[in-house]
Each structure stands twice: as C-alpha cells, then as structure tokens.
Amino acid sequence: MNSLPNDKIEKYLDELSNEYKNLLYTELVARTNPLDEPSVSELLRMDSEIKKYLLADYKKKQRRDYILFRLGLLYIISGAFIFLLSKVFWKNEQNGIGNIFSLISCIVAFIGFIFVLYSFATQIFGVVTSKYNASSEECPKVLEYEIVRKWRELEGIVEDISLTSQVDTSKTVIQFLAESHFIDNNEVNILRKFLKMRNNIVYATDNNYTTEELKKMLGEINHIINKLEEII
C-alpha cells in the first residue's frame, strides 16, 4: 500500500485530476454572479468542502450518526410494538399492568426519537455539535487541519482583494494587508503568530499546541477573515 503508484495508476490520476479541475471550475462559475470575477477564496472553500469527505474524522462522524439514526428507528419501532401489545393483551387488566407497559413504550419511543433527532441535527443542521466537537484525542487533529485551511482561505481573500498583485509568499500576504491598512498592528501580530503556528503544524514533526490554543487562534483568525470578506 505504501509503494509508489505504477504508470497505469499515474495515468488515471492525471486524468482524474484534470476532470476534478474542470468540475471545480464549472461549479465555481455556477456560484459566481455573472457580473463578478471568479473568487479565489470561494474556490479554496469549495476545495476544502470536497476534501472533507475523505477525512477519517468526517467518516467516523458519519458512521456514528448513521448508527444513532438506525438505533433511534429501532427504539421507535420497539416502543410502538410494546404499546400495541399493551392494548391487545392487557387492555382489560384491573391491576394497571397495561398502563405500565404503555408508559414503558412511550419512554422507549421517546428515547428513539431523541436519537433520530440528534443524528439529523449533527449531520444536516449542525445544531447540536460543531465541526470542532470531536473527542479529546481527535480534536487537535481537526483543529490543526482548520489552521492550515484558514491560511489557504486567507491567501485566497488577498488574491481577491488585489487582483493585480502577485502574492506568492506568506510574508507578502501579511505585508500587503498591513501596508494597505486592511488590518491594524494588533491584527498583524495575530497573523504572524498564526503563520508561525501554521508552519509548525505543516513542517515541524513535533508541535505541542493545546486544544485551547488552537481554538483561540481560530477564533481570532475567523474574526480577521470576516472583516476582510466585508471588503471583497
């Protein structure tokens, strides 16, 4: 599995990469207002959105939601079955056993409803859990991916703001934003810390950033990105 791909695999990979580029560009054009230029930041967001389906953490979450949904349906069906049994076999009982089983059926069905609702909320609406709500072991990996992704998004925003400038290096991104007065001195320092963190995550074999440090940095960067997006 770790061996290099042979010529046939490389050929298909090249063909698939060209197809991927065409599909990505077509979708970008479809999302772009006819009067506007295609947005680099939107392109990078689309790319990240597509790649997330290949991430192990996302697959694990999808599996968990699917299991919860199936389990919830099983509880609901079991609750309905118990309720029907209570009405058929104990409807004339004077000791209240039929009422007891009816109550049990309602509790079981309600638990199933909660499971189904939870799985829908996390998978479709994102109400209950956020993208950062992973286990203590997985969470840093997810946050580190977000750090890298946010830097790419920032580069795309800079490209959108300055269509005539070539922003080839990370240093140029910060310089451009500072010299154009899009960010203040405090935000310049935040971006420098953010870039250092991003580089350590990408290039260093050992980094000791805690979950709280990563979350705090993402919060600060999201604030800057939201501010810059208002300029576009």
Secondary structure, 3 states (H helix, E strand, C coil): CCCCCCHHHHHHHHHHHHHHHHHHHHHHHHHCCCCCCCCHHHHHHHHHHHHHHHCHHHHHHHHHHHHHHHHHHHHHHHHHHHHHHHHHHCCCCCCCHHHHHHHHHHHHHHHHHHHHHHHHHHHHHCCCCCCCCCCCCCHHHHHHHHHHHHHHHHHHHHHHHCCCCCCCCHHHHHHHHHHCCCCCHHHHHHHHHHHHHHHHHHHCCCCCCCHHHHHHHHHHHHHHHHHHHCCC
